[in-house]
Amino acid sequence: MKAIFDERQLGHKPETYFRGGSPMPHPEQPERAILIRDMLLENGFPVETPDDFGIAPIKAVHDPDYVDFFTDAYARFIADAPDGALAIPTRHPGTRRGRCPKDINGAMGWWMTDTSTPLTENTYEAAYWSAQTAITAAQDVMNGSRASYGLSRPPGHHAMKDCSNGFCFYNNACIAAHHMRGKWDKVALLDVDVHTGNGSLDILYDRGDVFFCSLHPDPAVYATFYLGYADETGEGDGTGATLNEVLNMGDGPAEVMAALDRGIGAITDFGAEALVVSLGFDMAADDPLAAVNLHAQDFADMARRIAAMNVPTVLIQEGGYLGPSLKANAEAFLTAFREEIS
């Protein structure tokens, strides 16, 4: 199983965001990707750079104007900003009725939902190559590989059709899943990051060709809030093609694996011919954003259960932050998955 990664993904370097009203160091740092990349090399995974599939696959799942906004947003902001200003929106429309303003501060509030996606000089380049990493991993599987791993950073599963959210700009997993529809009629997206895949839910909610399942704590009490309740099951053509497996705060391996098994069963019943996994390691007990209690052996167990589905699989990196066990958890999952499919 090969891994895909591009050094340009390290260019997004956010410093600060706000949580609970307090400014704090941003947890989505380049070092987390470096740590996982180095682990891959230590364990003999071939790490290759992505191909460039252009902007069309990204615009296939996102509002084209939203995609284009990021190409020069930072340059527009910094041109008029006072020294020390952070490229974080401070105004939001409240309702999306109306139109995107020409002023960069208004435009940021239109396309960016919260303070967790600050713009830096190389944010667009990093997000673009993060998406190309996911597309290349998907294409590798479409070309016949049993599985491929896209070390995408910044992550993507909170990015909605037309707005950034939760550290995410372009929804790498949805972009990969849509790309894979070029070969398979039915694709599934399984999200095992600890946070609701709210962006993926938004993008896929009315689609019947991509089944979406997310495992996460109750959004009533845990970020990302707002979306991911058990009664959200899709609409229109997508009715019945969304499954939210809602966990309790503090759940451990028994509860998480039971939810995973239910998700796998639903994906199997859907008849998925290929699978994308939004792979987060922030279900770890010691993750800085911890909400449930998994350890390295549990990530290995998760990997074996997913691999046993025996369908072409693309693994796309989402969360998992700079806690003590990040390397061990990534190593446990990815080596167990590779062993299971060998």
Buried (B, 14 or more C-beta within 10 A) or exposed (E): BBBBBBEBBBBBBBEEBBBEEEEEEBBBBBEBBBBBBEBBEEEEBEBBBBEEBEBEBBBBBBBEEBBBBBEEBBEBBBEEBEEEEBBBBEEBEEEEEEEBBEEBBBBBBBBBBBBBBBBBBBBBBBBBBBBBBBBBBBBBBBEEBBBBBBBBBBBBBBBBBBBBBBBBBBBBBBBBBBBBBEBBEBBBBBBBBBBBBBBBBBBBBBBBBBBBBBBBBBBEEBBBBEBBEEEBBBEEEBEEBBBBBBBEEEBBBEBBBEBBEBBBEBBEEBEBBBBBBBBBBBBBBEBBBBBBBBBBEBBBBBBBBBBEBEBBBBBBBBBBBBBEBBBBBBBBBBBBBBEBBE
